[in-house]
Amino acid sequence: MRDDEKFEIIRALDLLPHIVGASWAMLWFRIKEIKNPTKEEFREKVIEYFSKIQPLLESFNNKKEFEEINQYMENRFEDEKRLIKSGDNMEVEKRYQRYLDYG
């Protein structure tokens, strides 16, 4: 698969963990008035909300011409969840620290 064929999904999966996952997680903690969630709690909540995009990633299933991009999206999605859980997604970690600082 050429890089230009996966460019948009690469960008989306670079942004969605912190734009969708962390933003919704921060909102959830604010509404619940939880001022100091642990890193693990925050990361799990980010993964929970990030995972809600999975139906989008499956929107090309059952179409032969999309098999290669589907496999790429599935692998990349799982990689992103692992990065969040391990604390290696620096954008999510910044959002966590911002939440602690400004709640």
C-alpha positions in Angstrom: 0.0 0.0 0.0 1.4 3.4 -0.9 1.8 6.1 1.7 -0.6 8.4 -0.1 -3.3 5.8 0.2 -3.1 5.8 4.0 -2.2 9.4 4.6 -5.7 10.5 5.8 -6.1 7.5 8.2 -2.6 8.1 9.5 -3.5 11.7 10.3 -6.9 10.7 11.8 -5.3 8.1 14.1 -2.6 10.6 15.1 -5.2 13.1 16.2 -8.2 11.1 17.4 -6.7 9.7 20.6 -6.3 13.1 22.2 -9.0 15.0 20.3 -11.7 12.5 20.9 -10.5 10.2 23.6 -8.8 12.7 25.9 -11.3 15.5 25.4 -14.3 13.3 26.2 -12.4 11.8 29.2 -11.7 15.3 30.5 -15.3 16.2 30.2 -16.4 13.0 31.9 -14.0 13.7 34.9 -15.2 17.3 35.1 -18.9 16.4 35.2 -18.2 13.7 37.8 -16.2 16.3 39.8 -13.1 14.0 39.9 -10.3 16.5 40.3 -7.3 14.1 40.6 -7.8 10.9 38.6 -4.8 8.6 38.5 -2.9 8.3 35.2 -4.3 4.8 34.8 -7.9 6.0 35.4 -7.4 8.8 32.9 -5.8 6.5 30.3 -8.5 3.9 30.6 -11.2 6.6 30.1 -9.4 7.9 27.1 -9.3 4.4 25.6 -13.0 3.9 26.4 -13.9 7.1 24.4 -11.3 6.6 21.7 -12.8 3.1 21.1 -16.1 4.6 20.2 -14.7 5.4 16.8 -14.3 1.7 16.0 -17.5 1.6 13.8 -15.8 4.2 11.6 -12.8 2.0 11.2 -15.1 -0.9 10.2 -17.0 1.0 7.7 -15.1 -0.5 4.8 -15.3 -4.1 6.0 -16.5 -6.8 3.6 -15.2 -4.9 0.6 -12.3 -6.8 -1.1 -10.6 -3.7 -2.4 -10.3 -2.3 1.1 -8.7 -5.4 2.7 -5.2 -3.9 3.0 -6.3 -0.5 4.4 -8.7 -2.3 6.8 -5.8 -4.4 8.1 -3.6 -1.3 8.5 -6.4 0.5 10.4 -7.0 -2.4 12.7 -3.3 -2.7 13.6 -2.8 1.0 14.0 -5.9 1.3 16.2 -4.7 -1.4 18.5 -1.2 0.2 18.5 -2.7 3.6 19.6 -4.6 1.9 22.4 -1.4 0.3 23.6 0.5 3.6 23.5 -2.3 5.3 25.5 -2.3 2.5 28.1 1.5 2.5 28.5 1.7 6.3 28.8 3.6 6.6 25.5 1.1 8.8 23.7 2.6 12.2 24.6 -0.5 14.2 23.5 -2.7 12.2 25.9 -0.2 12.6 28.7 -0.2 16.4 28.1 -4.0 16.4 28.3 -3.8 14.5 31.6 -1.3 17.0 33.1 -3.5 19.9 31.8 -6.5 18.4 33.5 -4.6 18.1 36.8 -3.3 21.7 36.5 -6.6 23.3 35.4 -9.3 20.7 36.1 
